Amino acid sequence: MHWIDFSSPGLKTIRLPEGWSFESAEHYLTGREIARKGDELLLTLRSDTLPDKAVYCIIDHVNLSGKNPLRGKNDDALGVRFPDMSHPYKIPAFCRPGTNILVRAGQNEDAPLDACEAADIVYQTIVAKHQKKNVTALLYGSDIKAEDIIQLFQGENDA
């Protein structure tokens, strides 16, 4: 699994489980960059609007930004022009009711949507689904550390 954290200053990397890689990104990666990352992605973002020790599983998103990272000429070698976005996120087994969240990119001033802003995750998911990658995405509070997130996934494998 390739883990991309969009938080600034970001998570401190620690020893990762076998088969995992990690990078901190200041913005979403291009289609060519994401093509080199493998089929399983974990996208994370710290949110100061969440409780300090919270981890929420992103189950869907709404793009209100008027932007799409797939605009322009399509490179068929990377993916289809219009990817299926009906189920953009893989939901880990550790996600329970009350820990699932809808996120957004942008806002509509006439009809505001009460959802956390997570544009980088939304845009990166669109690019990843364009390439038929599996995406798991999490929002986390300010006191969460990398090992807390890894432990969630290791507990899932032990179950």
C-alpha positions as CSV (number, residue, x, y, z in Angstrom):
1,M,0.0,0.0,0.0
2,H,1.3,3.5,-0.8
3,W,0.4,6.0,1.8
4,I,0.1,9.7,0.9
5,D,-0.4,12.2,3.7
6,F,-1.5,15.7,2.7
7,S,-1.1,17.4,6.0
8,S,1.4,20.1,6.7
9,P,3.8,19.6,8.5
10,G,2.6,16.1,8.1
11,L,3.1,12.8,9.9
12,K,6.5,11.7,11.0
13,T,7.4,8.5,9.2
14,I,8.2,5.5,11.3
15,R,8.9,1.9,10.5
16,L,6.3,0.8,8.0
17,P,4.7,-2.6,7.7
18,E,6.1,-4.8,4.9
19,G,4.8,-3.8,1.5
20,W,4.0,-0.2,2.6
21,S,5.6,3.0,1.3
22,F,5.0,6.6,2.6
23,E,5.2,10.1,1.3
24,S,4.1,13.5,2.5
25,A,2.6,15.7,-0.3
26,E,1.7,19.4,-0.3
27,H,-0.8,18.8,-3.1
28,Y,-2.3,16.0,-5.1
29,L,0.0,14.1,-7.5
30,T,-0.3,14.0,-11.3
31,G,-1.7,11.1,-13.2
32,R,1.8,10.0,-14.2
33,E,3.1,10.3,-10.6
34,I,0.2,8.3,-9.2
35,A,0.6,5.6,-11.9
36,R,3.9,4.6,-10.3
37,K,2.4,4.1,-6.8
38,G,0.8,0.7,-7.0
39,D,-2.8,-0.4,-7.0
40,E,-3.6,0.3,-3.3
41,L,-3.5,3.9,-2.0
42,L,-4.1,5.3,1.5
43,L,-4.8,9.0,1.5
44,T,-4.8,10.9,4.8
45,L,-5.3,14.4,6.0
46,R,-5.2,16.0,9.4
47,S,-8.2,18.1,10.2
48,D,-8.2,20.6,13.0
49,T,-12.1,20.5,13.0
50,L,-12.0,16.9,14.3
51,P,-11.5,15.9,17.9
52,D,-7.8,15.5,18.7
53,K,-7.7,11.7,18.9
54,A,-10.3,11.0,16.1
55,V,-9.9,9.0,13.0
56,Y,-12.7,9.2,10.4
57,C,-13.1,7.0,7.3
58,I,-14.0,8.9,4.2
59,I,-16.9,7.1,2.5
60,D,-17.8,9.6,-0.2
61,H,-17.1,13.1,-1.5
62,V,-18.7,16.0,-3.3
63,N,-16.7,18.1,-5.7
64,L,-18.2,21.6,-5.6
65,S,-15.0,23.3,-6.7
66,G,-15.7,23.4,-10.4
67,K,-12.3,21.8,-11.0
68,N,-11.4,18.4,-12.2
69,P,-7.9,17.0,-12.3
70,L,-8.8,15.0,-15.4
71,R,-9.6,18.1,-17.5
72,G,-7.8,18.4,-20.8
73,K,-6.7,15.7,-23.3
74,N,-7.1,12.2,-21.9
75,D,-4.1,9.8,-21.9
76,D,-5.8,6.5,-22.6
77,A,-2.7,4.6,-21.4
78,L,-3.4,6.0,-17.8
79,G,-7.1,5.4,-17.7
80,V,-10.6,6.0,-19.1
81,R,-12.0,9.5,-19.8
82,F,-14.9,9.2,-17.3
83,P,-14.0,6.8,-14.4
84,D,-16.7,5.1,-12.3
85,M,-17.1,7.2,-9.2
86,S,-20.1,5.4,-7.7
87,H,-17.9,3.8,-5.0
88,P,-14.7,5.8,-4.9
89,Y,-13.5,4.7,-1.5
90,K,-12.6,1.2,-0.1
91,I,-14.0,1.2,3.5
92,P,-11.7,-0.6,6.0
93,A,-13.2,-3.1,8.4
94,F,-12.2,-1.0,11.4
95,C,-14.6,1.8,10.3
96,R,-17.8,1.8,12.4
97,P,-21.0,3.9,12.3
98,G,-20.1,7.3,13.7
99,T,-16.6,7.2,12.3
100,N,-17.6,7.6,8.6
101,I,-17.5,11.0,7.0
102,L,-18.4,12.8,3.7
103,V,-15.8,15.3,2.5
104,R,-15.9,18.1,-0.1
105,A,-13.8,20.1,-2.5
106,G,-14.9,23.7,-2.7
107,Q,-18.1,25.2,-1.5
108,N,-21.4,26.5,-2.9
109,E,-22.2,29.9,-1.4
110,D,-25.9,29.6,-2.3
111,A,-26.3,26.2,-0.7
112,P,-23.5,25.5,1.7
113,L,-22.6,21.8,2.3
114,D,-21.7,21.0,5.9
115,A,-18.8,18.7,5.2
116,C,-15.0,18.8,5.9
117,E,-12.9,20.4,3.2
118,A,-10.5,17.9,1.8
119,A,-9.8,19.0,-1.8
120,D,-6.5,17.2,-2.1
121,I,-8.1,13.9,-1.2
122,V,-11.0,14.5,-3.5
123,Y,-8.8,15.4,-6.5
124,Q,-6.3,12.6,-5.8
125,T,-9.1,10.1,-5.6
126,I,-10.5,11.2,-8.9
127,V,-7.0,10.7,-10.5
128,A,-6.6,7.3,-8.7
129,K,-10.0,6.0,-9.8
130,H,-9.2,7.1,-13.4
131,Q,-6.5,4.5,-13.1
132,K,-8.7,1.9,-11.4
133,K,-6.8,2.0,-8.1
134,N,-8.2,1.1,-4.8
135,V,-8.4,4.1,-2.5
136,T,-8.8,4.2,1.3
137,A,-9.0,7.7,2.8
138,L,-8.9,8.9,6.4
139,L,-9.2,12.2,8.2
140,Y,-7.5,12.4,11.6
141,G,-7.3,14.7,14.6
142,S,-4.2,16.7,15.6
143,D,-3.0,14.1,18.2
144,I,-3.0,11.2,15.9
145,K,0.4,9.8,15.0
146,A,1.5,7.5,12.1
147,E,1.7,4.5,14.4
148,D,-2.0,5.0,15.4
149,I,-3.0,4.7,11.8
150,I,-0.8,1.7,11.1
151,Q,-2.2,0.0,14.2
152,L,-5.8,0.4,12.9
153,F,-4.8,-1.5,9.7
154,Q,-2.8,-4.1,11.6
155,G,-5.7,-4.8,13.9
156,E,-7.9,-5.2,10.8
157,N,-5.5,-7.9,9.5
158,D,-5.5,-9.7,12.9
159,A,-9.3,-9.9,13.0
